[in-house]
Amino acid sequence: MRATIAQLAPGDRLSCFHAVYGAAWFAGSVLLGVLDDRSIVRVVIASAGLQAAALPVFAAGRAARRPGIGVAVRPAMP
């Protein structure tokens, strides 16, 4: 995933992506940790719900992707 993001979002946008990705990872870890203290069933439900909520985002991104993005081939080094 990092290689694809690096091609799509060079420079400052890549740093912003990493910041948001890290914050979301931290928030998810806190949420699952709190739920784990209460019930493992709640962890499973929250995990499945969050993954299901992410599906439309992935579908929208896939539909919006133009041909050629993310599949660029770098020229060989001389």
C-alpha positions in Angstrom: 0.0 0.0 0.0 2.8 2.4 0.8 4.2 2.2 -2.7 0.9 3.0 -4.3 0.3 6.0 -1.9 3.8 7.3 -2.6 3.0 7.4 -6.4 -0.4 9.0 -5.9 0.5 11.5 -3.2 4.1 12.8 -3.3 5.6 15.3 -0.9 3.5 17.0 1.8 0.4 15.0 0.9 2.2 11.8 1.8 3.1 13.2 5.2 -0.6 14.2 5.7 -1.6 10.7 4.7 0.7 9.1 7.3 -0.5 11.5 10.0 -4.2 10.6 9.3 -3.4 6.9 9.0 -1.5 6.9 12.3 -4.2 8.9 14.1 -6.9 6.5 12.8 -4.8 3.5 13.8 -4.4 4.9 17.3 -8.1 5.8 17.6 -9.0 2.3 16.5 -6.6 0.7 18.9 -8.0 2.7 21.8 -11.6 1.8 20.8 -10.9 -1.9 20.6 -8.9 -1.8 23.8 -11.8 -0.2 25.7 -14.2 -2.7 24.2 -11.9 -5.6 25.0 -12.1 -4.6 28.7 -15.9 -5.0 28.5 -16.5 -7.9 26.2 -14.8 -9.7 23.3 -18.1 -9.9 21.5 -18.2 -6.1 21.4 -14.7 -6.1 19.8 -15.9 -8.5 17.1 -19.0 -6.4 16.4 -17.0 -3.2 16.3 -14.4 -4.7 14.0 -16.9 -6.1 11.6 -18.9 -2.8 11.7 -15.9 -0.7 11.0 -14.7 -2.9 8.1 -18.2 -2.9 6.6 -18.3 0.9 6.9 -15.0 1.1 5.0 -16.4 -0.9 2.0 -18.2 2.1 0.4 -15.1 4.2 0.7 -13.0 1.6 -1.1 -15.8 1.1 -3.7 -15.9 4.9 -4.3 -12.1 5.1 -4.7 -12.1 2.2 -7.1 -14.8 3.7 -9.2 -13.1 7.1 -9.3 -9.7 5.7 -10.2 -8.6 6.6 -13.6 -6.8 4.1 -15.8 -3.0 4.2 -15.3 -3.0 5.5 -11.7 -1.2 3.2 -9.3 0.3 1.1 -12.0 3.1 3.3 -13.2 6.4 1.6 -14.0 9.5 3.4 -13.2 12.3 3.5 -15.8 15.3 1.2 -15.1 18.3 2.9 -13.5 21.2 3.3 -15.9 
